[in-house]
Amino acid sequence: MVTFFKILAGLAVIGGGIFWYLRKVWFYRDPVRVAPQEEGAILAPADGKVVYIKPFRDGRVVAEKLGRPIPIEEIMKAPGLSDRGWIVGIYMSPLDVHFNYAPIDARVENMVHTQARVNLPMVDLWEYIRLTYLRRAVDLFSHRYRLVNERLTIFLRGRDVQLAMVEIADKFVNKIKCFITPGQAVTRGQKVSFIERGSQVDLVIFRDDVEFAVRVGQQVYGARTVVARYRAAGGAGQ
């Protein structure tokens, strides 16, 4: 019996050590990312699963489950830069790297932080299992958290395209650390922020003539995966 309890104690110590390592070390890993320099390419702003790719027209995105179109301004909590374009949702599970990266070479036009009275859970238990461990996509667009949870919206103006990164907090997110300021120039693949625990980044593209290089359900990697391409002024892209 004594031997049995010693084994249990040993397993508990090992399990606790693994849990501590995952939470305090591995979660904060900062891998080297080499951004592709392809002209007219928009890179993923975060690691995670693509959970939706939706167009918006007249400044609104259709949300079938909510029974109404959603103004893009309601998602960003700020005025949009165009009334036409696309929105791409990337869910970041606890297994993903949680640094966020600039998708293009750009100037930081503005940053809008919106606090929430209370953050709602981003996913239920089954959705969490499907996204994190089964690696399957779940359409999260119509969840309430998308409209009420705390968020930081970063507006980026590139040479030929304007974007917004909407960093949405989960119920258990401790904080969003931002490394940039308005007016600053950023290069594609540059680290711009870090979100703790589970979370999501919406990439808003204020241009509708883009060609997507990813699909819903695909795993993407920040600063590495090309999400979409557009025709640059010089003729490259698409």
QUIHUQUI-V468290 format. One record per residue. PHI is phi as a letter, one per 30 degrees, with the letter a starting at -180 (none if undefined). Layout:
phi=PHI
phi=PHI
This chain:
phi=none
phi=d
phi=d
phi=d
phi=d
phi=d
phi=d
phi=d
phi=d
phi=d
phi=d
phi=d
phi=d
phi=d
phi=d
phi=d
phi=d
phi=d
phi=d
phi=d
phi=d
phi=d
phi=d
phi=c
phi=b
phi=d
phi=d
phi=c
phi=d
phi=b
phi=d
phi=d
phi=c
phi=c
phi=d
phi=d
phi=c
phi=d
phi=d
phi=i
phi=c
phi=c
phi=d
phi=d
phi=d
phi=a
phi=d
phi=l
phi=c
phi=d
phi=c
phi=a
phi=b
phi=b
phi=d
phi=b
phi=b
phi=h
phi=i
phi=b
phi=c
phi=d
phi=b
phi=d
phi=d
phi=d
phi=i
phi=a
phi=d
phi=c
phi=d
phi=d
phi=d
phi=d
phi=d
phi=d
phi=i
phi=a
phi=d
phi=d
phi=c
phi=a
phi=c
phi=b
phi=l
phi=b
phi=b
phi=c
phi=c
phi=b
phi=d
phi=c
phi=d
phi=d
phi=d
phi=d
phi=d
phi=c
phi=d
phi=c
phi=b
phi=d
phi=d
phi=b
phi=d
phi=a
phi=c
phi=d
phi=d
phi=a
phi=b
phi=b
phi=c
phi=b
phi=d
phi=b
phi=d
phi=a
phi=c
phi=d
phi=d
phi=d
phi=b
phi=d
phi=d
phi=d
phi=d
phi=d
phi=d
phi=d
phi=d
phi=d
phi=c
phi=d
phi=h
phi=c
phi=d
phi=b
phi=d
phi=c
phi=d
phi=c
phi=d
phi=d
phi=e
phi=d
phi=c
phi=c
phi=d
phi=e
phi=a
phi=b
phi=c
phi=c
phi=c
phi=b
phi=c
phi=c
phi=d
phi=b
phi=a
phi=c
phi=b
phi=b
phi=c
phi=c
phi=c
phi=c
phi=d
phi=c
phi=e
phi=c
phi=d
phi=d
phi=a
phi=c
phi=c
phi=c
phi=c
phi=b
phi=b
phi=e
phi=j
phi=d
phi=d
phi=b
phi=c
phi=e
phi=i
phi=d
phi=d
phi=c
phi=a
phi=b
phi=c
phi=d
phi=i
phi=d
phi=a
phi=b
phi=b
phi=c
phi=c
phi=c
phi=c
phi=d
phi=a
phi=c
phi=c
phi=c
phi=c
phi=d
phi=c
phi=b
phi=b
phi=d
phi=j
phi=d
phi=d
phi=b
phi=b
phi=e
phi=i
phi=b
phi=d
phi=d
phi=d
phi=a
phi=b
phi=b
phi=d
phi=d
phi=e
phi=d
phi=j
phi=d
phi=j
phi=h
